[in-house]
Amino acid sequence: MKKATYLLKALGYSYLITIIFVLIYNLVLTYTSVSASTIPLMTSIIVTLSIACAGFYMGYKNGSNGFLYGILAGALYVLFMIIMYFLAKEDLKFEMNMLYKMLLNILSGGIGGIIGVNMKKN
């Protein structure tokens, strides 16, 4: 039960981090001359870092198997994002580019989990 709680907290924190950084980026777009063509890159970076933070939290709290728990957190984050996207758009089309991004995001959760476990041991 404790691990499920950690997982839910990790996902909550990662979504909170995503929202905060997207709002900051929106302010930057609004009040500076940053081009709108940077939106896809920045959203990918923000989501990847948020998932890595979720993996970090899982690895830090569990103290072992950080890669596994980080991948789990990353996969659930991606799954919930797909569900939210489908609910908003209803015409979700999988492309190879999307698959690569999903795999990168899941892997970033695993890397975050490894870092979290190693930070716990120090």
N, C-alpha and C positions, 0 to 999 in steps of 0.2 A: 504494500500500500504506500509505503514511503517513496518508492521509486516512481510510482504513478503521480504522486504529488509533485515530486521534483520535475517530472516531465511536463505537467500542466503549468507549473511556475515558469519553467524554461521557455515554453511556448508563449506564455503571457508576456514575459519580459522581452522576448524577441519581437513580438508584434508591437509592443510599446516602443522599443528602439526604432523599429521600422517607421512607425507613425511620426515620431519626433524628428527623425532625419528627413523624411519626406516633407514634413512641414517646413523645416529649415531650408531644404532645397527649393521649395516653392517660393519662399521669401526671397531667396537669392535670385531665382528666375524673375520674380516680379520687380524687384528694386535694383537690379543690375543689368548689364548688357550681355549677360550670359545667353548664348543661343539655345533655342528650344531643341536643337538637334542633339544636345547632350542628354536629353531625358532618358532614352533607353539605356545608355551606359551607366548613368548615375543610379537609376532604379535597380539595375543589376548589381552594382556595387553595394548599395544600401541593403538589399535583400540578402546578398551573400554574407556581408558582415553581421547582419542580424542573426542569421542562421548559425554562424560561427559562434556568436555569443550564447545562443541556446545550447550548442554543443559544449561550450566551455562550462556553462552552469551545470549541465548534466554530469560532465566529467569531474568537476570540482566537488559536487555534492555526493556523488557515488563513490569516488575515490579509486575506482578500478573500472576496467572495460570502457574507457572514455571514448574510444573510436566507435564501438558498437552503440553506446547510448547517444553519442553525437550524431551518428547516422540515423538513428531512430528519430531524434528530435528534428533533424533536417528533413527526413522523409515526411513526417507528420506536418511540418510547416508547409512544405510544398503541396501536400495533399489538400490541406485546408485552403491554400491560396488558389488551387485549381477549382475547388468547390465554390469559393467566393466569386471567382472569375466567371464560372459557368452560371451562377445565379444572377450575375449582373448582365452578362452578354447573351447567354443561351446559344452561342454558335462557336464553341471552342473547337479549334482545329489544331491537332498536333502536327508540328513540323519538326524536322531534325534539329533546327536551331533551338527550339523549345526543349527538346530532349537533352541536348547538351547543357543547357542552362540548369535544368533540373538536376542532372547528374553532378554538375559543378557545385550546386547549392548543397546537395546531400553530402558530397565529399567535404565541403567546407565545415559542415556540422561535425563530421568525424575528426577533422583536424582541430577544430575548437575543443572537442572532447579530449583529445590527446593532450593538448596544452593545459586544459583544466585539471586533468589527473596529475600532470607533472607539477603544476603550481601547488596542488594540495600536498604533495610529498615534500616540497621544499620548506 
